[in-house]
């Protein structure tokens, strides 16, 4: 296939990777940067034409977006960027907080050394990804970090439940909103690095209570950003949290 070399979207495509992953990165960057707004349709034909690729890898990339919660398939209509309501965002946030606490505690109790090494490696890789142009790589490392924490529980049911909750949580909307505030976004990414490191260290120490506390602090910080940048009322978040006893 031929990728147009002069475009920003395709200039940094890495060689020898599955083409669907390259296209996924391009679309992820467009979503986070706001080029695709919530509710926007992702037309296979248009994307294939813009990138100079065939329809098959575009369809596969859209499947990856769907699996990651970054897109949704609408029967007989196509694929679009999700457009959750404030109430849906608040519900996803509350579920995410509940599960992050449980998963981090279980990870500290059940982790193996391989999980610790993987977590620390992901944190190291994310340390310097603070620029807007790093957002695609930064987001994937964050997703992999939390997925690895879940895997460290060694509980297949909990891992599946966590994956559903994580995919329903629209953190991409938060970063899209913050994209217009580069200083705030970069500071948020640096803070995320520090919080991920704290979670990894607590899990390494097998301190279940501390791991749960660090996970809660991390998600509560995201909650403050949701209120500030997504205009979700704090009262709505509090109500959804109270429904789960949080």
Secondary structure in CASP SS format (residue, H / E / C, confidence):
PFRMAT SS
TARGET T0000
AUTHOR 0000-0000-0000
METHOD secondary structure of the structure
MODEL  1
X C 1.00
X C 1.00
X C 1.00
X C 1.00
X C 1.00
X C 1.00
X C 1.00
X C 1.00
X C 1.00
X C 1.00
X C 1.00
X C 1.00
X C 1.00
X C 1.00
X C 1.00
X C 1.00
X C 1.00
X C 1.00
X H 1.00
X H 1.00
X H 1.00
X H 1.00
X H 1.00
X H 1.00
X H 1.00
X H 1.00
X H 1.00
X H 1.00
X H 1.00
X H 1.00
X H 1.00
X H 1.00
X C 1.00
X C 1.00
X C 1.00
X C 1.00
X C 1.00
X C 1.00
X C 1.00
X C 1.00
X E 1.00
X C 1.00
X C 1.00
X H 1.00
X H 1.00
X H 1.00
X H 1.00
X H 1.00
X H 1.00
X H 1.00
X H 1.00
X C 1.00
X C 1.00
X C 1.00
X H 1.00
X H 1.00
X H 1.00
X H 1.00
X H 1.00
X H 1.00
X H 1.00
X H 1.00
X H 1.00
X H 1.00
X H 1.00
X H 1.00
X H 1.00
X C 1.00
X C 1.00
X C 1.00
X C 1.00
X E 1.00
X E 1.00
X E 1.00
X C 1.00
X C 1.00
X C 1.00
X E 1.00
X E 1.00
X E 1.00
X C 1.00
X C 1.00
X C 1.00
X C 1.00
X C 1.00
X H 1.00
X H 1.00
X H 1.00
X H 1.00
X H 1.00
X H 1.00
X H 1.00
X H 1.00
X H 1.00
X H 1.00
X H 1.00
X H 1.00
X H 1.00
X H 1.00
X H 1.00
X H 1.00
X H 1.00
X H 1.00
X H 1.00
X H 1.00
X H 1.00
X H 1.00
X H 1.00
X H 1.00
X H 1.00
X C 1.00
X C 1.00
X H 1.00
X H 1.00
X H 1.00
X H 1.00
X H 1.00
X H 1.00
X H 1.00
X H 1.00
X H 1.00
X H 1.00
X H 1.00
X H 1.00
X H 1.00
X H 1.00
X C 1.00
X C 1.00
X C 1.00
X C 1.00
X C 1.00
X H 1.00
X H 1.00
X H 1.00
X H 1.00
X H 1.00
X H 1.00
X H 1.00
X H 1.00
X H 1.00
X H 1.00
X H 1.00
X H 1.00
X H 1.00
X H 1.00
X H 1.00
X H 1.00
X H 1.00
X H 1.00
X H 1.00
X H 1.00
X C 1.00
X C 1.00
X C 1.00
X C 1.00
X H 1.00
X H 1.00
X H 1.00
X H 1.00
X H 1.00
X H 1.00
X H 1.00
X H 1.00
X H 1.00
X H 1.00
X H 1.00
X H 1.00
X H 1.00
X C 1.00
X C 1.00
X H 1.00
X H 1.00
X H 1.00
X H 1.00
X H 1.00
X H 1.00
X H 1.00
X H 1.00
X C 1.00
X C 1.00
X C 1.00
X H 1.00
X H 1.00
X H 1.00
X H 1.00
X H 1.00
X H 1.00
X H 1.00
X H 1.00
X H 1.00
X H 1.00
X H 1.00
X H 1.00
X H 1.00
X H 1.00
X H 1.00
X H 1.00
X H 1.00
X H 1.00
X H 1.00
X H 1.00
X H 1.00
X H 1.00
X H 1.00
X C 1.00
X C 1.00
X C 1.00
X H 1.00
X H 1.00
X H 1.00
X H 1.00
X H 1.00
X H 1.00
X H 1.00
X H 1.00
X H 1.00
X H 1.00
X H 1.00
X H 1.00
X H 1.00
X H 1.00
X H 1.00
X H 1.00
X H 1.00
X H 1.00
X H 1.00
X H 1.00
X H 1.00
X H 1.00
X C 1.00
X C 1.00
X C 1.00
X C 1.00
X H 1.00
X H 1.00
X H 1.00
X H 1.00
X H 1.00
X H 1.00
X H 1.00
X H 1.00
X H 1.00
X H 1.00
X C 1.00
X C 1.00
X C 1.00
END
